[in-house]
Amino acid sequence: MTLKLLLFFVGCMTLTSISPDLDKVRQDYRNASKDEEAVKLLFDTLTAVGKNDETTLVAYKGAVTTMMAQYAQGIPEKKSFFKEGRELVEYAIALEPTNVEIRCIRLSVQESVPKITGYHKNKEEDKQFIMVNYTSMHDMGAKAFVKGFVLLSESFTQTEKQLF
């Protein structure tokens, strides 16, 4: 009986610590930029993601947290969401500086946040990194996400977009 109870609890703990599906997060992130409800749902999906989880998920959580700032009430709450999100994105970059998808996530954040935030200094660096390293990506889901972003991005010229 004790063994069954132990296995039950271990099973429950395993189920509650399952990370969100990365492909679904990518799709939801694309859609979230246009819709407050989508941002909030994705934020809820990523709430359990912590710094010890998959680094790409940490970057997405950071990006979505910065998006929450635009729907927050009052300046202190907006600053709090933005600061937390920026820190998570930068944490992910520090852990995996050669991850093209994470660089793309940071570029997407820096393209969309207001200039007053001062969070724009890596746009050209990330753009160049993406252009140089895109063809060496092996994860097809990540590659499709990056390509989709580039084709809609204001940071890339029409000529540069044709390379993707």
C-alpha positions in Angstrom: 0.0 0.0 0.0 2.8 2.4 0.9 4.5 1.8 -2.4 1.3 2.5 -4.4 0.8 5.7 -2.5 4.4 6.8 -3.1 4.1 6.0 -6.8 0.9 8.0 -7.0 2.6 11.1 -5.5 5.6 10.8 -7.7 3.3 10.5 -10.7 1.4 13.6 -9.7 4.6 15.6 -9.1 5.8 14.6 -12.6 2.6 15.6 -14.2 2.6 19.0 -12.6 6.2 19.8 -13.6 5.8 19.1 -17.3 7.1 22.0 -19.4 4.9 23.7 -22.0 5.2 22.4 -25.5 7.7 24.6 -27.3 6.1 24.4 -30.7 2.8 25.5 -29.2 4.5 28.3 -27.3 6.1 29.5 -30.6 2.7 29.6 -32.3 1.0 31.3 -29.4 3.8 33.8 -29.2 3.3 34.8 -32.8 -0.4 35.3 -32.2 0.0 37.1 -28.8 1.4 40.2 -30.3 -2.0 41.1 -31.6 -4.3 40.2 -28.8 -4.4 41.0 -25.0 -6.3 37.8 -24.2 -3.7 35.7 -26.1 -0.9 37.5 -24.2 -2.5 36.7 -20.8 -3.2 33.1 -21.8 0.4 32.6 -22.8 1.7 34.3 -19.7 -0.4 31.9 -17.6 0.9 28.9 -19.6 4.5 30.0 -18.9 4.0 31.0 -15.3 5.6 27.8 -14.0 8.7 28.2 -16.2 11.7 29.0 -14.1 15.4 29.7 -14.7 16.2 26.0 -14.4 13.8 25.1 -17.3 14.7 24.9 -21.0 16.4 28.2 -21.8 14.3 28.9 -24.9 11.2 28.7 -22.7 12.8 31.1 -20.3 13.3 33.5 -23.1 9.7 33.2 -24.3 8.5 33.7 -20.7 10.6 36.9 -20.6 9.3 38.2 -23.8 5.7 37.5 -22.9 6.3 39.1 -19.5 7.4 42.3 -21.2 4.2 42.2 -23.3 2.2 42.1 -20.1 3.5 45.5 -19.3 1.3 47.1 -22.0 -1.8 45.8 -20.3 -0.7 46.4 -16.7 -2.5 49.1 -14.5 -0.2 51.9 -13.4 3.4 52.8 -14.0 4.8 50.7 -11.1 3.2 47.5 -12.4 4.2 48.2 -16.0 7.8 48.7 -14.9 7.7 45.6 -12.8 6.5 43.4 -15.7 9.0 45.0 -18.1 12.0 44.7 -15.8 11.2 41.0 -14.9 10.7 40.1 -18.6 13.9 41.9 -19.8 15.9 40.2 -17.1 14.6 36.7 -18.1 15.4 37.4 -21.8 18.9 38.6 -20.9 19.4 35.6 -18.6 18.5 33.3 -21.5 20.9 35.1 -23.8 23.7 34.8 -21.2 23.1 31.1 -20.9 22.9 30.4 -24.6 24.5 33.4 -26.5 24.7 31.3 -29.7 21.0 30.3 -29.8 19.5 31.9 -32.9 15.9 31.5 -31.7 16.7 33.3 -28.4 18.4 36.1 -30.3 15.3 36.4 -32.4 13.1 36.5 -29.3 15.2 39.4 -27.9 15.0 41.2 -31.3 11.2 40.8 -31.3 11.0 42.4 -27.9 13.4 45.2 -28.7 11.5 46.0 -31.9 8.2 46.2 -30.1 8.9 48.0 -26.8 8.6 51.8 -26.6 11.8 53.8 -27.1 11.5 55.2 -23.5 12.5 51.8 -22.1 16.0 52.2 -23.6 15.9 48.5 -24.5 17.1 48.7 -28.1 20.8 48.4 -28.0 21.1 44.8 -29.4 18.8 45.1 -32.4 21.6 45.4 -35.0 23.8 42.8 -33.3 20.9 40.3 -33.1 19.9 41.0 -36.7 23.4 40.3 -37.9 23.7 37.2 -35.7 20.4 35.8 -37.1 21.5 36.5 -40.7 24.9 34.8 -40.2 23.7 31.7 -38.3 20.2 31.0 -39.6 21.3 28.4 -42.2 23.1 26.4 -39.5 19.9 25.9 -37.4 18.8 22.3 -37.1 15.6 22.5 -35.2 13.0 23.0 -37.9 10.4 24.4 -35.6 12.8 27.1 -34.4 13.9 27.7 -38.0 10.3 28.3 -39.1 9.7 30.6 -36.2 12.8 32.7 -37.0 11.9 32.8 -40.7 8.3 33.9 -39.9 9.6 36.6 -37.6 12.2 37.9 -40.1 9.6 38.1 -42.9 7.4 40.4 -40.8 10.2 42.3 -39.1 11.0 46.0 -39.7 14.7 45.4 -38.9 15.3 43.5 -42.1 15.3 45.0 -45.6 13.4 43.3 -48.5 16.7 42.1 -49.9 17.7 40.6 -46.6 14.3 38.9 -46.2 14.8 37.1 -49.5 17.8 35.3 -48.0 15.4 33.4 -45.7 
